[in-house]
Amino acid sequence: MTRERVPETNVGITGAQIVGMYNELQRGLRDAGRIPIDAILDAKVTCGLALEIGPGPGYLGLEWLKQTSRTELIGIDISPDMIALASQNAADYGLTDRARYVLGDGRRLPFEDGHFDAVFTAGSLHEWEQPLATFCEIARVLKPGGRYFIDDFRRDMNPFARWFLWLLAKPSAMRAGLVSSINAAYTPRELRAMLDQTPLRGATIVEQTLGLEVIC
C-alpha cells in the first residue's frame, strides 16, 4: 500500500551548510552519470532557449549546454543561495555567456508568453507548492510546438529501490532529505490527474523504477 503524500519544503534549499552538502550530492550524481541528461536529449530537448525550473546547483542545465550547440539557458529557483551557487558553477563551466539564473516562483514565471523553445526540470516537482499553476505556466511560456521534460521521484517506488537510493545518497547527512523528497513525490495516477486539469493534459508519462517522466 502506498503511503500518504507528505508535502516537503516550499522555500527551497537554503543555508550555507545544507546548500554545500546538496552541491556535493548533485556533483557526485553528475560524476556518476546519474543525472537525466540523456533522457532530456532523447525527449528532443536539444535546441534554442530553454528554461530550467529548480536548477539547484545547476549541473543538469550546464551539462545540457555542454552537449548541445547554439543553445541558451535560464534557470529559475526560489532559493537565493541556489541562484548564487548555480551562477558560480556556470562560471566554473565557462558558460556564463549561455546561462543565467533568476530568483522566482514557478507559479508566476516572470517571462512573456511563448518565450522558450523548451522547459525542463528534474527533482523539483515534489516541492512545487501549486503544481497545477506551474504546469499552466510551463504551457504559457512555451512557444507553439515547444518541448518539455519533467523528471521526479515516484512515491510508490519499490522498497528495494528506495533503499538503494538511500544507500547511494552521499554525504549521508542528506539521506533524511532524500526520504522526505520521496515521501513528497507523486504516484503516476496522481500526476495524470493533475496534468489532465492543465494545458499539458496530452503529455506522456513514462514510469521508471525510481521515478516518473513527463514528456512532450
C-alpha positions as a Markdown table, in Angstrom:
| # | Residue | x | y | z |
|---|---|---|---|---|
| 1 | Met | 0.0 | 0.0 | 0.0 |
| 2 | Thr | 1.4 | 3.4 | -1.0 |
| 3 | Arg | 1.8 | 5.8 | 1.9 |
| 4 | Glu | 0.1 | 9.1 | 2.0 |
| 5 | Arg | 1.9 | 12.0 | 0.5 |
| 6 | Val | 3.7 | 14.3 | 2.9 |
| 7 | Pro | 4.4 | 17.8 | 1.4 |
| 8 | Glu | 8.0 | 19.0 | 1.7 |
| 9 | Thr | 9.6 | 22.5 | 1.8 |
| 10 | Asn | 8.1 | 25.3 | -0.3 |
| 11 | Val | 11.0 | 27.7 | 0.3 |
| 12 | Gly | 13.8 | 25.7 | -1.5 |
| 13 | Ile | 17.2 | 24.7 | -0.1 |
| 14 | Thr | 18.8 | 27.4 | 1.9 |
| 15 | Gly | 21.7 | 27.9 | 4.4 |
| 16 | Ala | 25.4 | 27.5 | 3.7 |
| 17 | Gln | 25.8 | 24.1 | 5.2 |
| 18 | Ile | 22.9 | 22.3 | 3.6 |
| 19 | Val | 23.5 | 24.1 | 0.3 |
| 20 | Gly | 27.1 | 22.9 | 0.4 |
| 21 | Met | 26.1 | 19.3 | 1.1 |
| 22 | Tyr | 23.4 | 19.4 | -1.6 |
| 23 | Asn | 26.0 | 20.7 | -4.1 |
| 24 | Glu | 28.3 | 17.7 | -3.1 |
| 25 | Leu | 25.4 | 15.3 | -3.6 |
| 26 | Gln | 24.5 | 16.6 | -7.0 |
| 27 | Arg | 28.1 | 16.8 | -8.2 |
| 28 | Gly | 28.5 | 13.2 | -7.2 |
| 29 | Leu | 25.4 | 12.2 | -9.2 |
| 30 | Arg | 26.8 | 14.2 | -12.2 |
| 31 | Asp | 30.1 | 12.5 | -12.0 |
| 32 | Ala | 28.5 | 9.1 | -11.7 |
| 33 | Gly | 26.3 | 9.8 | -14.8 |
| 34 | Arg | 23.1 | 9.7 | -12.7 |
| 35 | Ile | 21.5 | 13.0 | -13.7 |
| 36 | Pro | 18.9 | 12.6 | -16.5 |
| 37 | Ile | 20.8 | 14.4 | -19.3 |
| 38 | Asp | 20.4 | 11.5 | -21.8 |
| 39 | Ala | 16.6 | 11.4 | -21.1 |
| 40 | Ile | 16.3 | 15.1 | -21.8 |
| 41 | Leu | 18.2 | 14.8 | -25.1 |
| 42 | Asp | 16.1 | 11.7 | -26.0 |
| 43 | Ala | 13.0 | 13.8 | -25.4 |
| 44 | Lys | 14.3 | 16.1 | -28.2 |
| 45 | Val | 15.0 | 19.0 | -25.9 |
| 46 | Thr | 18.1 | 19.9 | -27.9 |
| 47 | Cys | 17.9 | 23.5 | -29.3 |
| 48 | Gly | 17.1 | 27.1 | -28.7 |
| 49 | Leu | 16.4 | 28.9 | -25.4 |
| 50 | Ala | 15.5 | 26.6 | -22.5 |
| 51 | Leu | 14.0 | 27.3 | -19.1 |
| 52 | Glu | 15.1 | 25.1 | -16.2 |
| 53 | Ile | 12.8 | 25.2 | -13.2 |
| 54 | Gly | 14.5 | 24.5 | -9.9 |
| 55 | Pro | 18.1 | 24.1 | -11.1 |
| 56 | Gly | 19.6 | 23.8 | -7.7 |
| 57 | Pro | 23.4 | 23.9 | -8.2 |
| 58 | Gly | 22.8 | 23.9 | -12.0 |
| 59 | Tyr | 24.7 | 20.8 | -13.1 |
| 60 | Leu | 21.8 | 19.4 | -15.2 |
| 61 | Gly | 21.4 | 22.5 | -17.2 |
| 62 | Leu | 25.1 | 23.1 | -17.6 |
| 63 | Glu | 25.7 | 19.6 | -18.8 |
| 64 | Trp | 22.8 | 20.1 | -21.3 |
| 65 | Leu | 24.5 | 23.2 | -22.6 |
| 66 | Lys | 27.8 | 21.3 | -22.9 |
| 67 | Gln | 26.1 | 18.6 | -25.0 |
| 68 | Thr | 24.1 | 20.9 | -27.3 |
| 69 | Ser | 25.0 | 23.7 | -29.7 |
| 70 | Arg | 23.5 | 27.2 | -30.3 |
| 71 | Thr | 21.6 | 26.8 | -27.0 |
| 72 | Glu | 21.0 | 29.1 | -24.1 |
| 73 | Leu | 19.6 | 28.5 | -20.6 |
| 74 | Ile | 17.7 | 30.5 | -18.0 |
| 75 | Gly | 17.3 | 28.8 | -14.6 |
| 76 | Ile | 14.7 | 29.9 | -12.1 |
| 77 | Asp | 14.8 | 28.9 | -8.4 |
| 78 | Ile | 13.1 | 30.1 | -5.2 |
| 79 | Ser | 16.3 | 29.9 | -3.2 |
| 80 | Pro | 18.7 | 32.8 | -3.4 |
| 81 | Asp | 21.5 | 30.6 | -2.1 |
| 82 | Met | 21.0 | 28.2 | -5.0 |
| 83 | Ile | 20.9 | 31.0 | -7.5 |
| 84 | Ala | 24.3 | 32.2 | -6.2 |
| 85 | Leu | 25.7 | 28.6 | -6.3 |
| 86 | Ala | 24.4 | 27.9 | -9.8 |
| 87 | Ser | 25.9 | 31.1 | -11.1 |
| 88 | Gln | 29.2 | 30.2 | -9.6 |
| 89 | Asn | 29.1 | 26.8 | -11.2 |
| 90 | Ala | 28.2 | 28.3 | -14.6 |
| 91 | Ala | 31.4 | 30.4 | -14.2 |
| 92 | Asp | 33.4 | 27.3 | -13.4 |
| 93 | Tyr | 32.0 | 25.7 | -16.5 |
| 94 | Gly | 32.9 | 28.7 | -18.6 |
| 95 | Leu | 29.2 | 29.1 | -19.6 |
| 96 | Thr | 28.2 | 32.5 | -18.2 |
| 97 | Asp | 27.6 | 33.7 | -21.7 |
| 98 | Arg | 24.9 | 31.0 | -22.2 |
| 99 | Ala | 23.4 | 30.5 | -18.8 |
| 100 | Arg | 21.9 | 32.9 | -16.3 |
| 101 | Tyr | 19.8 | 32.3 | -13.1 |
| 102 | Val | 17.0 | 34.3 | -11.7 |
| 103 | Leu | 15.1 | 34.3 | -8.5 |
| 104 | Gly | 11.4 | 33.4 | -9.0 |
| 105 | Asp | 8.5 | 31.1 | -8.4 |
| 106 | Gly | 7.1 | 28.5 | -10.9 |
| 107 | Arg | 3.6 | 29.6 | -10.0 |
| 108 | Arg | 4.2 | 33.0 | -11.7 |
| 109 | Leu | 7.0 | 32.7 | -14.2 |
| 110 | Pro | 8.4 | 36.2 | -14.9 |
| 111 | Phe | 8.5 | 35.7 | -18.7 |
| 112 | Glu | 6.3 | 36.6 | -21.6 |
| 113 | Asp | 4.0 | 34.1 | -23.4 |
| 114 | Gly | 5.8 | 31.9 | -25.9 |
| 115 | His | 9.3 | 32.9 | -24.7 |
| 116 | Phe | 11.0 | 29.5 | -24.6 |
| 117 | Asp | 11.8 | 26.7 | -27.1 |
| 118 | Ala | 11.9 | 24.2 | -24.2 |
| 119 | Val | 11.3 | 23.8 | -20.5 |
| 120 | Phe | 12.9 | 21.1 | -18.3 |
| 121 | Thr | 13.2 | 20.2 | -14.7 |
| 122 | Ala | 14.5 | 17.3 | -12.6 |
| 123 | Gly | 13.9 | 16.6 | -8.9 |
| 124 | Ser | 11.8 | 19.7 | -8.2 |
| 125 | Leu | 8.2 | 18.7 | -8.9 |
| 126 | His | 7.6 | 17.3 | -5.4 |
| 127 | Glu | 8.5 | 20.7 | -3.9 |
| 128 | Trp | 6.1 | 22.8 | -6.1 |
| 129 | Glu | 3.6 | 24.5 | -3.8 |
| 130 | Gln | 0.9 | 24.7 | -6.5 |
| 131 | Pro | 1.8 | 22.2 | -9.3 |
| 132 | Leu | -1.3 | 22.9 | -11.3 |
| 133 | Ala | -0.4 | 26.6 | -11.6 |
| 134 | Thr | 3.2 | 25.7 | -12.5 |
| 135 | Phe | 2.1 | 23.3 | -15.2 |
| 136 | Cys | -0.1 | 26.0 | -16.7 |
| 137 | Glu | 2.8 | 28.5 | -16.6 |
| 138 | Ile | 5.0 | 26.0 | -18.4 |
| 139 | Ala | 2.4 | 25.8 | -21.2 |
| 140 | Arg | 2.1 | 29.6 | -21.3 |
| 141 | Val | 5.8 | 30.4 | -21.7 |
| 142 | Leu | 6.5 | 27.7 | -24.3 |
| 143 | Lys | 6.5 | 28.6 | -28.0 |
| 144 | Pro | 4.0 | 26.6 | -30.1 |
| 145 | Gly | 5.5 | 23.2 | -30.6 |
| 146 | Gly | 8.0 | 23.7 | -27.8 |
| 147 | Arg | 9.3 | 20.7 | -25.9 |
| 148 | Tyr | 9.2 | 20.0 | -22.2 |
| 149 | Phe | 10.6 | 17.3 | -19.9 |
| 150 | Ile | 9.8 | 16.9 | -16.2 |
| 151 | Asp | 11.5 | 14.2 | -14.1 |
| 152 | Asp | 11.0 | 13.4 | -10.4 |
| 153 | Phe | 10.8 | 10.6 | -7.9 |
| 154 | Arg | 7.7 | 8.4 | -7.6 |
| 155 | Arg | 6.3 | 7.8 | -4.1 |
| 156 | Asp | 5.2 | 4.3 | -4.9 |
| 157 | Met | 8.7 | 3.0 | -5.9 |
| 158 | Asn | 9.7 | -0.4 | -4.9 |
| 159 | Pro | 11.0 | -0.6 | -1.2 |
| 160 | Phe | 14.3 | -2.1 | -2.5 |
| 161 | Ala | 14.7 | 0.9 | -4.9 |
| 162 | Arg | 14.0 | 3.3 | -2.1 |
| 163 | Trp | 16.7 | 1.5 | 0.0 |
| 164 | Phe | 19.1 | 1.6 | -3.0 |
| 165 | Leu | 18.7 | 5.4 | -3.3 |
| 166 | Trp | 19.2 | 5.9 | 0.4 |
| 167 | Leu | 22.4 | 3.9 | 0.3 |
| 168 | Leu | 23.7 | 6.0 | -2.7 |
| 169 | Ala | 23.0 | 9.3 | -1.0 |
| 170 | Lys | 26.3 | 11.0 | 0.0 |
| 171 | Pro | 27.1 | 12.8 | 2.1 |
| 172 | Ser | 25.0 | 10.6 | 4.5 |
| 173 | Ala | 23.6 | 13.7 | 6.2 |
| 174 | Met | 21.4 | 14.2 | 3.0 |
| 175 | Arg | 19.6 | 10.9 | 3.5 |
| 176 | Ala | 16.9 | 12.3 | 5.7 |
| 177 | Gly | 16.2 | 14.9 | 3.0 |
| 178 | Leu | 16.1 | 12.2 | 0.3 |
| 179 | Val | 13.4 | 10.3 | 2.3 |
| 180 | Ser | 11.3 | 13.4 | 2.7 |
| 181 | Ser | 11.6 | 14.1 | -1.0 |
| 182 | Ile | 10.4 | 10.7 | -1.9 |
| 183 | Asn | 7.5 | 10.9 | 0.6 |
| 184 | Ala | 6.5 | 14.2 | -1.1 |
| 185 | Ala | 6.6 | 12.8 | -4.6 |
| 186 | Tyr | 3.5 | 11.8 | -6.7 |
| 187 | Thr | 2.3 | 8.5 | -8.0 |
| 188 | Pro | 1.6 | 8.0 | -11.7 |
| 189 | Arg | -2.2 | 8.2 | -11.1 |
| 190 | Glu | -1.9 | 11.4 | -9.0 |
| 191 | Leu | 0.4 | 13.0 | -11.7 |
| 192 | Arg | -2.0 | 12.1 | -14.5 |
| 193 | Ala | -5.0 | 13.5 | -12.6 |
| 194 | Met | -3.1 | 16.8 | -12.2 |
| 195 | Leu | -1.9 | 17.1 | -15.8 |
| 196 | Asp | -5.4 | 16.4 | -17.1 |
| 197 | Gln | -6.5 | 19.7 | -15.4 |
| 198 | Thr | -4.0 | 21.7 | -17.3 |
| 199 | Pro | -2.9 | 22.5 | -20.9 |
| 200 | Leu | -0.3 | 19.7 | -20.5 |
| 201 | Arg | -3.1 | 17.1 | -20.5 |
| 202 | Gly | -1.7 | 15.5 | -23.6 |
| 203 | Ala | 1.7 | 14.8 | -22.1 |
| 204 | Thr | 3.2 | 11.3 | -22.0 |
| 205 | Ile | 4.0 | 9.9 | -18.5 |
| 206 | Val | 6.9 | 7.4 | -18.6 |
| 207 | Glu | 7.1 | 5.2 | -15.5 |
| 208 | Gln | 10.6 | 4.3 | -14.4 |
| 209 | Thr | 11.8 | 2.2 | -11.5 |
| 210 | Leu | 12.8 | 5.2 | -9.4 |
| 211 | Gly | 10.7 | 8.0 | -10.9 |
| 212 | Leu | 8.3 | 9.5 | -13.4 |
| 213 | Glu | 9.0 | 11.4 | -16.6 |
| 214 | Val | 6.6 | 13.8 | -18.2 |
| 215 | Ile | 7.4 | 14.3 | -21.9 |
| 216 | Cys | 6.1 | 16.2 | -24.9 |
